[in-house]
Amino acid sequence: MEWLSAENVVAVATALLGILASGAVLWYERRVPRRKRIGYRVQLDTPIGANVRSGRPNFRLGLFNETPEMSDATLVLLRIENDGSQSIADNDYTGRELHGLTAEFTDRTIRAIAVTQPPGAEHLMDHFTPAAGMRHSGGTIYLPRVPLNRGQHFKLLVLLTGGGVGSGITVSGGIRDGEVMTNRSVTPDDKPPLFSRAARWITVLLTVCVVTLAAIIVVRDDTRPPIGCAKGTLRLTGSTAFAPVLQELAKKYEKDCEGSTVIVDAHGSTAGIRALAEAGALAKKGSPPLIALADGPKPGGYPQLREDRVAVSVFALVVNDKVPVRNLSIADVRKVYRGEIHNWKELDGPDLPVLLVSRDANSGTREVFQRRVLQRNEPANSSRDCERKDDPGAPVVRCELDSTEQVLATVARLPGAIGYSELRSGTPLKGVHRLAIAGDAPSVDDIGKSAYPYREIEYAYTYGQPPADSLASSFLSYMSRGSGQDVIRTHGHLPCATPRGLRICGED
């Protein structure tokens, strides 16, 4: 059977062990005795004196309007219960005094006490007698050594004066092999859970995670062969935006695969597509050792080129730090790139001329920007130095540069300059900052959740299908597997081979 590999057997065994461990935790919670425990909680603490007011001026709601000494009266309902897993007998109380527990009401004086118990536990009332230790003094109630079966409780309804609502209320006492502590409940009469919420959630999540892991490993498609190192020389060309990823991948591949040489020679997506097509046409047989990376799908007219979707790249508009603008609407971006806005003060910025620093016609970053954001071409090139117009009749200063590095350096150097680049997550930008578009910031994490428009799939193209044992085929596999995915993520791209990447790369 194909799934009966060592990896899958280990995964299934791990899942079974996880299920058994979860069952053991549940059994332990139910069967193994825990410490004895008395819990208490305040279910009501409300003012009822003459100082209680309604929403209408000079109208009092208090129950003691004619009794000045009760003007600050409060009513407290205190629930005391056995919320452990064992019954508590009268000899489980460890104090030296006759009474078992002490309830203290800070800064308040007790005026009256009523004890209530749930139906079926009327016999508990026999314990609340002075002879059994029931008494109160000042703000303290001394409670008898009341035996409580598991889950049993009683309540104290206490009338107090003095301190206001919210003053401290504590119950203390000693329990053999146990403790007295506060507890909580969603509703006043809820029973405490048999085992803790954390234990329940941990048990359920552990089971789900382990079973899911086993299912993924068993049902995933492992028909593709694992990476096999190939010797020789491979050239990578195309996108300058993706070049940092390729350079790191090339170094890692050469280190992992002795005898291989991977050369990165990026000159833009369109130039890379053309170079691949020309090399393929000149090749005497098969696919040449060349891969072209492109920001977006290839143009028409290249039917011989075969594509692999590698990653989703996010691009960003960048502006010189002298311009404090952080967000532009799509309409304003289009006006800027039509030459209709000549100065940043028209966009609530400083009095600086707008300088468009763009890429040349070979750039995939530029093509994506025109297609996804502008929905038209940029204006004609009008400047060689990016500062002054060579053509006085041009609507705006616009220059074209060969690489992303040149764009970033020029925008950082020229106040008022704006350009574009891939996101380059984790790489500090000097002298420039990114712009949000229509309120959406450029972010790989938000792909598929925000309407940010400036993004595109990175494609890897080969001339036909490279042989399975070729360096080109091996490198493509390396790029889409574990180590390659890590490099792609590090540079701020989303690998298409990940679960989220598969969905997004399939939709675009």
Secondary structure, DSSP 8 states (H G I E B T S, - for coil): -TT--HHHHHHHHHHHHHHHHHHHHHHHHHHS---EEEEEEEEEEEE-STT-B-SSTT-B--S-TT-GGGTT-EEEEEEEEE-SSS-B-GGGB--SSS-SEEEEETTEEEEEEEEE--TT-GGGGGG-SGGGT-EEETTEEEE----B-TT-EEEEEEEEEES-TT--EEEEE-BTTEEEEE---SSTT----SS-HHHHHHHHHHHHHHHHHHHHHHHS---S-------EEEEEEE-SSSHHHHHHHHHHHHHHSTTEEEEEEE--HHHHHHHHHHHHHH-SSS--SEEEEEES---SS-TTEEEEEEEEEEEEEEEETT----EE-HHHHHHHHHT---BGGGGT--S-B-EEEEE-TT-HHHHHHIIIIISS-------SSSSS-SSTT-SSEEEEESSHHHHHHHHHHSTTEEEEEE--TT---SSEEEEEETTB---STTTTTS----EEEEEEEEES---TTSHHHHHHHHHHSHHHHHHHHHTT-EETTSHHHHHHHHH-
